[in-house]
């Protein structure tokens, strides 16, 4: 079985890549971003650099878990909390991606399906693609839960891809995980070549999200599934976000954010079967990210002062926007019809 994932760093720095893809490749391959996501976020340990699912209301000192050794990604209790929450979010996605045909019980916080989703219509999972696969943690989680599955990681940052390949080699997964440097709006795969496409918080970087959905429909077999999370703009963000949303976009140098309707109206070849709205996780998540960054303010992590200042300012905007209800996040699942 093969699974292909699309994640935040999934676009290729090639002549066909969009301007946003090239900018994402530059940013996620930079020294500051590599240190931030690797050490502050903990991605160099568990391979996850995306929004997490939290068990508690706040990311307080007493609830973030134990730290690691000094100077390690897990040294801050907030980083430990981030790593645990990101792992929980990935577990939900992976369980949905690997859901066996005909096994539909209940859709709960662990990712089990509700019967009305129609699992009996899903193909057996033989090939999954991860678009924007980042450090590759999701692909390895898939392999850990299913001995037969194979995964293709499509990601735009060569730095992250090199890390992904090195970890896969160390864990003897080279024959099960393929890593491709490419863009998710121009995927180098044949038509109808995969059963499942997954992605975590990556599509916000796309210039043309409709094109991304059309491209996914192209590579999915009929009856295949698309399961992804993305940071989106809510209806209030679109109408009343103003300067606050401008600050949100500035942090990642984005022109705009999509909304749920952006994806549901992109192509008739993909039909929405479920939206698991977990927008309440965003403020918790970005508070925890900011706490992790600030808790290691005096460590010599080689983050530039300008990057730290810009990140703190940007995170404050994301927290405020999430608190105001201007942002949305959750699991969207589509069926290839």
C-alpha positions as CSV (number, residue, x, y, z in Angstrom):
1,X,0.0,0.0,0.0
2,X,1.2,3.5,-0.8
3,X,0.2,6.7,1.0
4,X,1.2,10.2,-0.4
5,X,1.2,13.2,2.0
6,X,1.1,17.0,1.2
7,X,2.4,19.3,4.0
8,X,3.5,22.8,4.8
9,X,6.8,22.4,2.9
10,X,5.5,20.5,0.0
11,X,6.2,22.6,-3.1
12,X,9.2,22.1,-5.3
13,X,11.6,24.9,-6.1
14,X,11.4,24.4,-9.8
15,X,10.6,26.5,-12.8
16,X,7.0,25.4,-12.7
17,X,6.5,26.3,-9.0
18,X,4.3,29.3,-8.2
19,X,5.6,32.4,-6.5
20,X,4.1,31.3,-3.2
21,X,5.7,27.9,-3.6
22,X,9.1,29.4,-4.2
23,X,8.6,31.7,-1.2
24,X,7.7,28.7,1.0
25,X,10.7,26.8,-0.2
26,X,13.0,29.8,0.7
27,X,11.4,30.3,4.1
28,X,11.2,26.7,5.3
29,X,14.8,26.0,4.1
30,X,16.2,29.0,5.9
31,X,18.4,28.6,9.0
32,X,16.0,30.5,11.3
33,X,13.0,28.5,10.2
34,X,14.9,25.2,10.5
35,X,15.9,26.1,14.1
36,X,12.5,27.3,15.0
37,X,10.5,24.3,13.8
38,X,13.2,21.8,14.7
39,X,14.1,23.0,18.2
40,X,11.2,25.2,19.4
41,X,8.5,23.2,17.8
42,X,10.3,19.8,18.2
43,X,10.0,18.7,14.6
44,X,13.6,17.4,14.6
45,X,12.5,14.8,17.1
46,X,9.0,13.7,16.1
47,X,8.8,15.0,12.5
48,X,5.7,17.2,13.1
49,X,5.4,20.9,12.4
50,X,1.7,21.6,12.3
51,X,-1.2,22.6,14.4
52,X,-1.9,20.3,17.4
53,X,-4.9,18.9,19.2
54,X,-4.8,19.8,22.9
55,X,-6.4,18.0,25.8
56,X,-6.6,21.0,28.1
57,X,-7.8,24.6,27.9
58,X,-4.5,26.2,28.5
59,X,-0.8,25.5,27.8
60,X,0.3,26.1,31.4
61,X,3.6,25.3,32.9
62,X,2.1,22.4,34.9
63,X,0.3,20.9,31.9
64,X,3.0,20.8,29.2
65,X,4.8,17.7,30.4
66,X,8.4,17.0,31.3
67,X,11.3,18.6,29.6
68,X,14.4,17.0,28.0
69,X,18.1,17.6,28.3
70,X,19.3,21.2,28.3
71,X,19.5,22.6,24.7
72,X,17.4,19.8,23.3
73,X,14.0,20.3,21.5
74,X,12.2,18.8,24.5
75,X,14.0,21.1,27.0
76,X,11.0,23.4,27.3
77,X,7.8,22.0,28.8
78,X,5.9,24.0,26.2
79,X,7.9,22.3,23.4
80,X,7.0,18.9,25.0
81,X,3.3,20.0,24.9
82,X,3.6,21.1,21.3
83,X,5.1,17.7,20.3
84,X,2.4,15.8,22.1
85,X,-0.4,17.9,20.6
86,X,1.0,17.7,17.1
87,X,1.3,13.9,17.5
88,X,-2.3,13.7,18.6
89,X,-3.4,15.7,15.5
90,X,-1.4,13.4,13.2
91,X,-2.8,10.2,14.9
92,X,-6.3,11.4,14.0
93,X,-5.4,12.0,10.4
94,X,-3.5,8.7,10.0
95,X,-6.4,6.7,11.5
96,X,-8.7,8.2,9.0
97,X,-6.3,7.6,6.1
98,X,-6.0,4.0,7.0
99,X,-9.7,3.3,7.9
100,X,-10.5,-0.2,6.6
101,X,-13.4,-0.5,4.2
102,X,-16.7,-1.2,5.9
103,X,-15.5,-0.5,9.4
104,X,-17.5,2.6,10.4
105,X,-18.2,3.0,14.1
106,X,-18.2,6.5,15.5
107,X,-16.3,9.7,14.7
108,X,-14.6,10.6,18.0
109,X,-11.5,12.5,19.1
110,X,-9.3,9.6,18.1
111,X,-10.4,9.8,14.5
112,X,-12.9,6.9,14.2
113,X,-15.5,7.3,11.5
114,X,-19.2,7.9,11.9
115,X,-21.4,5.6,9.9
116,X,-22.9,8.4,7.8
117,X,-19.6,9.1,6.2
118,X,-20.0,6.0,4.0
119,X,-16.8,4.1,4.6
120,X,-18.3,1.2,2.6
121,X,-17.7,3.3,-0.5
122,X,-14.0,3.8,0.2
123,X,-11.3,1.9,-1.7
124,X,-8.8,-0.3,0.0
125,X,-5.8,1.9,0.7
126,X,-2.9,0.9,-1.5
127,X,-1.2,4.3,-2.3
128,X,-1.2,7.4,-0.2
129,X,0.4,10.8,-1.1
130,X,1.4,13.4,1.5
131,X,1.4,16.9,0.0
132,X,3.6,19.2,2.0
133,X,5.1,16.4,4.0
134,X,7.7,18.6,5.9
135,X,9.9,16.5,8.2
136,X,8.1,13.3,7.3
137,X,6.6,12.4,10.7
138,X,3.2,11.6,9.2
139,X,4.6,9.1,6.7
140,X,6.5,7.3,9.4
141,X,3.4,7.2,11.6
142,X,1.5,5.6,8.7
143,X,4.2,3.0,8.3
144,X,4.2,2.2,12.0
145,X,0.5,1.5,12.0
146,X,0.3,-0.5,8.8
147,X,3.1,-2.8,7.7
148,X,1.9,-2.9,4.1
149,X,1.5,0.8,3.4
150,X,3.9,2.8,1.3
151,X,4.0,6.6,1.3
152,X,5.1,9.3,-1.1
153,X,6.1,12.6,0.5
154,X,5.8,15.6,-1.8
155,X,7.5,18.6,-0.2
156,X,9.1,21.9,-1.4
157,X,11.9,22.4,1.2
158,X,15.1,20.5,0.3
159,X,16.4,21.0,3.9
160,X,13.3,19.3,5.3
161,X,13.4,16.6,2.6
162,X,17.1,15.8,3.5
163,X,16.1,15.4,7.1
164,X,13.2,13.2,6.2
165,X,15.4,10.9,4.0
166,X,18.0,10.7,6.7
167,X,15.5,9.6,9.4
168,X,13.8,7.1,7.0
169,X,17.2,5.6,6.3
170,X,18.0,5.3,10.0
171,X,14.7,3.6,10.6
172,X,15.1,1.3,7.5
173,X,12.0,2.8,5.8
174,X,13.7,3.8,2.5
175,X,11.8,1.1,0.6
176,X,8.4,2.3,2.0
177,X,8.7,6.1,1.9
178,X,9.6,8.0,-1.2
179,X,10.5,11.7,-0.9
180,X,10.0,14.0,-3.8
181,X,10.9,17.7,-4.0
182,X,8.0,19.2,-5.9
183,X,5.0,21.5,-5.6
184,X,1.5,20.4,-4.6
185,X,0.0,22.4,-7.5
186,X,2.1,20.4,-10.0
187,X,2.5,16.9,-8.6
188,X,4.8,14.6,-10.6
189,X,2.5,11.6,-10.5
190,X,0.4,9.9,-13.0
191,X,-3.4,10.3,-13.3
192,X,-5.4,8.1,-11.0
193,X,-2.3,6.8,-9.3
194,X,-3.2,6.9,-5.6
195,X,-5.9,5.9,-3.2
196,X,-5.5,8.6,-0.5
197,X,-4.0,12.1,-0.4
198,X,-3.3,13.7,3.0
199,X,-2.0,17.1,3.9
200,X,-1.5,19.1,7.1
201,X,-1.6,22.9,7.2
202,X,0.0,23.3,3.8
203,X,-2.6,24.6,1.3
204,X,-2.6,28.0,2.9
205,X,0.7,28.5,1.0
206,X,-0.9,27.9,-2.4
207,X,-1.4,30.8,-4.9
208,X,-4.4,29.0,-6.5
209,X,-6.1,26.6,-4.1
210,X,-8.6,25.6,-6.8
211,X,-5.7,24.4,-8.9
212,X,-4.5,22.3,-6.0
213,X,-7.8,20.6,-5.6
214,X,-8.0,19.9,-9.3
215,X,-4.5,18.4,-9.2
216,X,-5.5,16.2,-6.3
217,X,-8.6,15.0,-8.2
218,X,-6.3,14.2,-11.1
219,X,-4.0,11.9,-9.1
220,X,-6.8,10.2,-7.0
221,X,-8.5,7.1,-8.3
222,X,-12.3,7.2,-8.4
223,X,-13.5,6.4,-4.9
224,X,-10.2,7.7,-3.4
225,X,-10.1,10.1,-0.5
226,X,-8.5,13.5,0.3
227,X,-8.1,14.1,4.1
228,X,-6.4,17.3,5.2
229,X,-6.2,20.1,7.7
230,X,-5.7,23.8,6.8
231,X,-5.6,27.1,8.6
232,X,-8.5,29.0,7.0
233,X,-10.2,32.4,7.3
234,X,-13.7,32.2,8.8
235,X,-16.6,34.3,7.5
236,X,-16.0,36.9,10.2
237,X,-12.4,37.1,9.3
238,X,-13.3,37.8,5.7
239,X,-15.8,40.5,6.6
240,X,-14.5,42.0,9.8
241,X,-10.9,40.9,10.1
242,X,-9.3,44.1,8.8
243,X,-5.9,45.0,10.1
244,X,-5.8,42.0,12.3
245,X,-6.0,39.6,9.4
246,X,-3.4,41.7,7.5
247,X,-1.0,41.0,10.4
248,X,-1.8,37.3,10.3
249,X,-1.0,37.1,6.6
250,X,2.2,39.1,7.1
251,X,3.7,36.5,9.3
252,X,4.0,34.0,6.5
253,X,4.0,36.5,3.7
254,X,0.6,35.2,2.4
255,X,-1.7,37.1,0.1
256,X,-4.9,35.6,1.6
257,X,-6.3,32.5,3.3
258,X,-8.9,30.2,1.9
259,X,-12.1,29.2,3.6
260,X,-14.1,25.9,3.7
261,X,-16.1,27.1,0.7
262,X,-12.8,27.6,-1.2
263,X,-12.3,23.8,-1.1
264,X,-15.9,22.6,-1.4
265,X,-16.5,24.7,-4.5
266,X,-13.2,23.9,-6.3
267,X,-14.2,21.0,-8.4
268,X,-17.2,18.7,-8.9
269,X,-14.8,15.7,-8.9
270,X,-14.3,16.0,-5.1
271,X,-17.3,15.8,-2.8
272,X,-17.1,16.9,0.8
273,X,-18.2,14.0,3.1
274,X,-17.2,15.5,6.4
275,X,-15.8,18.6,8.1
276,X,-14.6,18.1,11.6
277,X,-14.4,21.7,12.8
278,X,-11.7,22.1,15.5
279,X,-11.2,25.9,15.3
280,X,-11.0,26.1,19.1
281,X,-7.6,24.5,18.9
282,X,-5.9,27.4,17.1
283,X,-5.6,29.9,20.0
284,X,-4.4,27.1,22.3
285,X,-1.9,26.1,19.8
286,X,-0.4,29.5,19.0
287,X,-0.3,30.4,22.7
288,X,1.8,27.2,23.3
289,X,4.1,28.1,20.3
290,X,4.7,31.5,21.7
291,X,5.3,30.2,25.2
292,X,7.8,27.7,23.8
293,X,9.6,30.5,22.0
294,X,9.7,32.9,24.9
295,X,10.7,30.2,27.4
296,X,13.9,29.7,25.5
297,X,14.6,33.4,24.9
298,X,17.9,33.4,26.6
299,X,19.3,30.1,25.1
300,X,21.9,30.2,22.4
301,X,19.8,28.6,19.6
302,X,21.3,30.9,16.9
303,X,17.9,32.4,16.1
304,X,18.4,35.9,14.9
305,X,17.0,38.7,17.1
306,X,15.0,40.0,14.1
307,X,13.4,36.6,13.5
308,X,12.5,36.2,17.2
309,X,10.9,39.7,17.3
310,X,9.0,39.1,14.1
311,X,7.8,35.7,15.2
312,X,6.6,37.0,18.5
313,X,4.7,39.8,16.8
314,X,3.2,37.4,14.3
315,X,2.2,34.9,16.9
316,X,0.4,37.6,18.9
317,X,-1.6,38.5,15.8
318,X,-2.6,34.8,15.2
319,X,-3.7,34.4,18.8
320,X,-5.8,37.6,18.7
321,X,-7.3,36.5,15.3
322,X,-8.2,33.1,16.7
323,X,-9.7,34.5,19.8
324,X,-11.8,36.9,17.7
325,X,-13.1,33.9,15.7
326,X,-11.5,35.1,12.5
327,X,-9.7,31.8,11.8
328,X,-10.9,28.3,11.2
329,X,-9.2,24.9,11.4
330,X,-10.2,21.3,11.2
331,X,-10.2,18.0,9.3
332,X,-11.8,18.1,5.8
333,X,-12.5,14.9,4.0
334,X,-13.5,14.6,0.4
335,X,-14.4,11.6,-1.8
336,X,-13.2,11.4,-5.4
337,X,-16.4,10.9,-7.4
